[in-house]
């Protein structure tokens, strides 16, 4: 069979008129002798690269949509004005929507949660007079596990805290005494000293994948994203599975469980606390502020449709009335594919680095306060904003712990002395592990492999998911099919492709003659679609066609490919691939239209994609209305058969 297919391919490739056959001549087309418009249209007088102008216009349109998203979603957030029962129902629905966006609801957690000790030595990884440290793991979903360090107090714990690092930190950095190289206060270590049981999960780091030349987080996020999941969803599910494990420990159900996190850890802690009412509180640092520019962040922070329903304030309101402490302090600094000025790289051609340009947002203190004000307008219960020069400072941690687990007068006296201890120089004695760096690398590699395998499993399983989704499609008759397909068509438009709530503008067609051949004549065409968004393409008609309407012809809309232009399918440009098929069809009597699509300009159009994603849309949310405007305009031309446009 393989030999037969190979021989068939050889025959086809060597046949006359095969792709790339230089013996086939392109149509001889020359610049039109005049620039007169098509009858019934205005004169097109635009100059320059219309494809680049189209991409720039779409960019302006999307930026306005992003800016207005905050105001648009406010109509759906009136939690404080409702009754307690209505509030509970509304919050539950919004939690479900957030879980769906993150993909958390797609992968169930185990029914019997268990923390497993997986140290390479039978003794604790490290210990102090107050607590011991073990390496642990727990099953999160499927065959994916969470891994991290457990800091277990020698006395009865006052609370269980999941201390989530930034993606640029290891659990060991949080569990040991801080050093000059530490990015933050060692908040897991400090929390353990206050009497908390502390679990520090491992996150996927931001190092570059050695083969695929993109950040490791992006490498795992990309396939998850098109499977209805996200890397943030996977890591949130790991954290929620850890909550299951902590509550299942002896006496665990009687102790509050809380989140503390910085940077990516703050983001995941916010998501987890918003989704799970069992979590008693959260303390977040290095992640809270306006999110309208999430498109400029690394790819793994992309959540489809997030800004239509959620900003940081809206997500934080789902934590209320439980405890939420937001610390305005330092933020992680990270960027990928930045230029010499530290800004996002914008290239017009392909580069060896395949990842998306991205830079973590660092809001100003004023922006943090403004976002907190929005949160206060949604709910005034249980929320606290602290400002600190040190990340997750001792005073922040003590404030949070005291709010989380109220103390007796005797314990309060202990806290006063503890506060002085935490401010003093720390000493930490640990079991010597000479191959610690190797073990950290191996542990991270295992976590990456598990998520890669889960993505591949989800890809295989997606066939079953689609079959179940389309179980309601009726195919016993054409009439039954036409009726039953409509809900799927609507779902595809609104939930998969996405659409903007913007009415189309009048087409206001502007045209000018472009090229002439022995049998054809073509026109450049521009049509308005939305403010700043236009459709552009090349209309080609037979010279013999009567343009006043005595003869109506079918139309073929002729598409170019990635980084292409309509000229590619019309003339010599791109002939080796397309053989000028738009012109050849016109020579046979068809009317053709070759549109300019917006996937041109490498980084420039890919940036559009990420701007659209955060609004629950895609590039096709623009291109479909462009094509609807094109086909509607074509259908009104007197020489077009409106029933035969393909």
N, C-alpha and C positions, 0 to 999 in steps of 0.2 A: 504493500500500500504506500509506504514512504517513497519507494523508488518510482511508483506510478505518479505520485503527486509531484515529485521532483522533475520527472520527464515532462509532465504537463506544463509546469512552470517554465521550463526551458523553451518549450515550443511556443508558449504565449509570449515570452519575453523576446524571442527571436522573430516573431511574426511581424509583417508589415503593419505600420500604424501603432506599434506598441509604444508605451510611455518612453519618452526619451529618444525616439527614432528621429534622427536629424534629417531623414529623407522627406519628411512631411513639412511642407512650407507653412508658415503662419500667414494669416490674411494680410494683404498689403493695405495698411491703413495709414492715412495721412491726416494731419491736422485740418480741421474744418476751415474752409475759406472764409466763412463768416461765423459770428458768435450769436446768431439770432436764437431767441428762446423757442421752445416748443409752443405751438399755438395754444392759447388759453392759459399760459403761465407768465410769471414775471421774469425779468432778466436776472440771471445770477451773475453778480459782479464780485464775488469773494475771490481773494487771492491767497496764495500760500498752500501749505499742506493741510488739506481739509480733514484728513484722517487724524492728524495731531490736534487740530482744532476741535474735532468731535470728542476725542478723549478728554481734552481739557474742559470742555463744556459739561460732560458727564461728571467730571470731578467736582465742578462747582455745584452741580445739582445735588450730588451725594453729600457734600459738606453742609449744605443747607438742611437736608433731611436729617443729618446727624445732629445739627444744632437744635432743630425743632423737636427732636425725639423726646427730650426731657419734658417739655410742655405737653406733648401729645399723650404721654403715658400717665401724666398726673391725673387725668380724668378717671383712671381705673384704680386710683389709690386714695380712698377716703375711709381708711380703717377706723380712725378715731371717732368718726361721726356715726358709726353703726353700733347696734346693740352687741352685747357680749356673744350671743349665739351667731349673729350675722358675721361678726369679726372672726370667730373661730372657723366658720364655713369658708369665708373669703380667704383667710390665711392658708387654710388647708388646700384650697384650689391653687393658690399662687405657689405654694410649696411643690405641688405636683407639677406645675408648669416648669418651675426651675429644675426639678429633677429630670423632666423630659428633655429640656434643653441641654443639660449636662450629660445625659445618657445614663444617669444613675439608676433609673427605673428599669433599664434593659437587662441588668445582670444581678440576679438575686444573691443575697448573702447567705452563708450557711445557717442552718437552723440550730446547730449546736456549736456555738463559738468557744474556742479554746486558745489560750495563750500557750505557746510552746517555748521552752528554753532550748536554744540551739547554740550555746557557746561551744567553742572548740576545747575548752577546759572545764573540768567539773567544778571549779571554784568560780565565784563571781568575777566578771570582767574587771571590776574595780570595787572598792569599798571605802567608806569613811566611818566615823563613829556614829553617823546618823542614818546612813542608808547604804545599800549595796546596788551594784549595777550588773545586769545580765543582758545578754543579747537574746531577743525573742523574735518569734514570728507567729503569724496567725493567718488562717485562710480568709480571704476577702470575698472572692467570687470566682466561679469556675475553678481553674487551676492556678489562679493568681493569689499570691500571698503578700501580706504586709510584713515588713521587717523593721527592726529598730532596737532601741535600748530601753530597758525598763529600770527605773530608779525606784527601788522598793525601800520605804522607811523601815527602820528597825522597830519602831513603835507603830501602833495602829494609825493608819493614814486618816487625815482629816478630810481629804478629797482625792479624787483621781483627776489628773490633768493630762491632756494630750498636748505636749509642747512641740509644735510643728516648725521645723526649720525653713529657711528659704531654700530654694533649689540650688543655691550656690554654697550651701553648708552641709556638713555631715552631722549625723546624730552625736558623734563624739565631740564636736565643737560646742554643743549645747550642754553636754553632760559633764564636762570637765571645767576646772577653774579657768576663768578667762585669761588670755595672754594678750600681748601687745598686737598680735596678728588677728585677734578675734574681731569679726565684723559687728558683733553684738555682745551684750551682757550674756553670760552663760545661763540663760533663764531656766533651763531644765534643772541645772545644778542648784540654782537659788530656790526654785520652787520645792525641790526635794528637801532643802534645809528648813523650809517652813512647815514641813510635816506632810506634804502631799506625795501620793504615789504618782510618778510621772512616766509617761510613755512617750518616747521620741521616735516617730516614724521616719523612715528613709524616703526621700523624694528622688525622682529621676533628675540628674544634674543637667546643666546647660552646656556641657562639653560637646564639641563637634564630633559627629559620627565620622570615623576614620575613612570609610569607603564612600559614603553618600554626601559628604560635604554640606551638612546642615546640622543645626543643633540637635542633640539627641532627643530633646523634648519634642521638637518639631517632627523628627523622624517617626516617633510613636504616635503623635497626635494626628498626623495627616490621614493614615488609613482609618483610625478610629473615627475621625470626623465624618467621613462619607458613609460610615456604618451606623450613624446616629449616636455616636459616643464622642467623648473628649478625653484627653489625658487628665484634665482637671476632674472630670467625672470619675475616672478610674481611681485617682488618688483620694478623692472625697469618699468613695466607696470603701477604700482601705481604712480610712479614718473612722467611718461609721461602723465598720466591722470591728475595729479596735474598741469602740464604745460598747458594742455587744459583749466583747471579751471582758472588759473591765467591770461591767455590770454583773457578769456571770461569776466573778470571783467571790469567794466567801466574804460576806458582808459588803460586797460591792454595790448592791442595790440600795443600801442605806446611806451611801456616800454620794455627794454631788459629783458629776462628771463635767469637766469644762475644757475649753479650748484656749490655748495661748499660742500665738504665731506671729512671725515677722516675714514681710515680703510675700513670697508665694505661700508661705505658711499662714500668713494673715488672710490671704485670699481663701485658702482651703478651709481655714477655721471659720471664716464668715459663712461660706457655703454650708459647711457641716452643721453649724449652730442654727442657721436659717431653716435647714431641711428637717432637723430632728429635735422635736420638743423635749426629748429626754435630756438633752444637754442643758445643764443649769446656767451656763454663762460662757462668755468668750471675751478674751482680751486680745486686741489686734493692734499691730504696729507695722508700719512700712507698707500698708495697703489700705487706703481709704481716701477717696477723692472723686472728682468728676471723671466719668468714664467715656465721654463723647469721643475721645481720641484713642480708644482701645485698638482701632485699626492700625495704629503706628507701633503697637507693642509686638513682641515676638509671637509667632504664629500659634503657639500652644495656648495663648490667652484668648483665642477666637472661640466665641460661643454663638451659634447661629440664632439670630433674632433677639439677642440679649437686650439691646437697648430699646426695643419696642415695648418691653414690659418692665425691665429692671435696670436701675443704676445701683451704685453702692448703697445709697440711702434706702432704696426700696428693699433691697435684700436684707439690710441691717434691720429694717422695721419688722421683719419676720422673726427676729430673735426676741423682740419685746413680747410680753413684759419681763422676760428673763434678763439677767444681768448682761450688759454689754459695755465694756470699757474700750474706748478707742484712744490710742496714744498717738499724738502727732509728734513725730521725732524724725529720725533718719530713714532713708529708703535705700533698698539695694540699687546699685548702679550696674547696669548690664546693657550691652548692645551687640547686635550682630549685623555685619555689613554696613558699618558706618563710614562716612567720608572723613576727610582730614579735619573737618570742623565738628565732628561728633554728631552729625545729622544723618538721617537715613540715606543710604546710597540709592541713587536713582539712575539706573543704566538703561539705555535703549537697546542693548544687545546682550546676548547670553554671556554668563560668567561661569567660571568653574565652581564658584560657591552657589549651590542650588537653593539654599534656604532663603526665606523671606527676610528682607531687611526689617529689623525691629529693635526697639529701645524701650526699656521699662519706663513708665510714666513716673515722674517725681513731682507731685503737686506742691504748691506753696502752702505755708501755714494758713493763708487767707482762703485758698481753695478748699482746704480740709475743713475749716470752720464753716464755709458756705455749704458744703455737702452735709455737715453735721446739722446745720440749720434746717436743711431740707428734711433730714431725718427727724428732727424735733417737731416739724410740722406734721409728720406722719404719725409719730408716737412720742410722748414725753416720758414714757415709763421705762425705768431700768437702764437708761443710757447715760454714759459719762464720757466726757472728752477731757483728756489730760494732755498737757504739753511738756515735753522733756527734751533735754539736749542729748541724753543717753538713751539708746534703744532698749526698750523694756527694762527701764531702770528699776533698781530695788524698790523705790517708793511706789512705782506703778504696780509691781508684782505684789507688794504687801497690801496695797489698797485693794487690789482685785481679790486676793485671798481672804481678806477680812470681810469683804462684801459677799464672797461666795460661801464662806463657812464662818458665820458669826461666832465670836469667841466669848468665853466666860471672863469675869474680871481677872481671875488668876491667869488665864491664858493671855489676856491683854497685856499683863505685866511681862509675861514671857516674850510677847511680840516686841515690846519696847526694847528689851535687851537684844532680841534677835535682829532688830533693825540696825543696831550698832555693830553687831557681828557681821552682817552682810556688807556693811560699808568698809569693813576692815580688810586687810590683805588676806587672801584665801590660800590655804595649803591643801593639796590633794595628793594622796598616796594611792597608787594603783598597782595592780598586778602587772608585771612587765610582760608585754606581748611584742616580741621583736619583729614579727611579720605583720604588724597592724595595718600598714598601708596596703599590703597585698590582700589582706582579708577584706578591707573596705572596697577595693577594686572588684574583687570576686563577688562580693555581696551585691554591688550595684549591677554587675553584669548579669547575675541571676534575675534581678528584678526586671531588667530590660528584656531579657529573653522571654520571661513569662508574659509580658504584655504583648510582645511580638507574636507569640503563639496564640494568645487570646484574640488578637486582631484577625489572624488567619482563620481561627475557628469561627469567629463572627462572620467573616466573609463567606465561608461555606454555609453557615446556618442561615444567611440572608435569603437564600432561595426558599427555604421553608417559611420564613417570615413573610416574604412577598406572596407566596401561595396562599397563606392564611388571610392576608390582607385582601386579596382579590377573590376570596371565596364567594363574595356576594355578586360577582359579575355573571350575568345571565347570557348564555350563548346559544340558547335553543331556538331563537329567532332574531332577525335583524331588529325588530321593534323592541324586543326585550333587552337586547344589547344596547340600543340607543338610549333607553331609559336608565338602565343600571350603570352605564359607564359615566354618567354625569357627575355623581359624587366623587368618583376617582379623578375625573378631569379637574374638578374644583380643588380637590386635595393637592393634586400635582401643581396647579397654578399657585395656590396660596401657601402651601407648606414646604414644597420642594424647590420650585423655581422662585417663588415669592413675587409679590406685586406691590407697587407703590399706590397709595391712596391719592392719586393725582390725575385729574381729568386731562385727556390729551388736548393740545392746542389745535386750532385749525391748521391744515397742512401748509397753506401759504406757499405753494410750489414755486420755486425759482429754478430756472433751467438755462442752459446754453449749449449750443452745438459743440461737440467734442472732436469726433473723428469721422472720416468718411472712407468707405471702401468701394470696390466696384459694385457691390450689391447692397450695402448697408450704410446707415448713418446712425451716429450715436449722440446722446445728450448727457451732460452732467446734470444731476438733479439733487436739490436740497429741499427737504421737507421739515417743518417744525414738528416736534413731538411733545416735549415738556419745556418749561423755561430752561434755557441753556442746553437743551438736548435736541439734536436734530438728526435726521436720517440723510445719508448721502449715498449716491450710487450712480451707475451708468445705465441708461436706457438705450437699447439698440433695437432698431426697427429696419425691416426691409425697405429699400428705396422705392420699391414698387407699391408699397402700402399706401392706400388713400387715407390720410389722417383725419378726414372730416367725418368718417363714420359709415361709409358705404360698405366697408369690409371689416368685420370684427375678428381679430386673431387671438388664439390662446397665448398665454404668457408663461415663460419659464423663468423663475427667479434662480439665478446662478450664483452659488456660494463659493467663496474662496476659503482657504484654511488659515491656520494659526500664523500670525504675523503677516498676513496677506493683504492685498488690496484688490478692488474690483478690476483694475487694469490687468491683473494676473489672468483673469478668465476671459478677457476681451481681446487682448492683442499680444504683441511679441513678448512683453514682460510676463514671466512665468509660463511661457509657452511649453517648455520642456515637461512641465507637470500637467497643465490644463488643456493644451492644444487649442486655446482660444475658443472653447466650446460655446461660450455665450454668443460670439460672432458667427460661428458655424451654424448654430441653430437659427439665428436670424437670417442667414443666407438660405435656409430651407423654408423660410416663411413665418417663423415664430417671432413674436415680440419677446425680448429678454430684458431682464433687469438684474444687474450685478450690484448688490449692496456692499457698502463698506461696513464691516463689523468691528466692534471695539476691542477685539483681542489683538491689539497691535501696540508696540512700544515697550515690550518686556516689563520692566518694573512699573512703568506708568499705568498700564492696564491692570496689572496684578494688584496694585494698590487699590484700584477701584473695586476689585473683587472683595478685598477685606473690609473696605468701607461698607459695601453692600451686605456682606455676611452679618455684621453686627446689627443690621436692621431687618434681618430675616429675609434678605433678598440676595440675588446673584447678578452676574453680568447679564443673564437672560431676562432679568426683570426690566432691563433697559432695552435689550435687543428684541424681545417679543413685541413691546409697544412700537418700536421702530418698524418692525415688519408688518404689524397691524396697520400702521399709518401708510406704509408703502403699498400694501395690497388694497387698502381702501382707496387710495389715490389712483392706482392702476385701474381698479374696477370702474372708475368714473371716466376714464379716457374713452373718447368716442370710437377708437379703433381697437378696443380690447373686449374680448369675450369674458365678461365678469364671472361666468360659471366655470371657466377653464383657466385657473391660475394655479401653477404647481411649482 
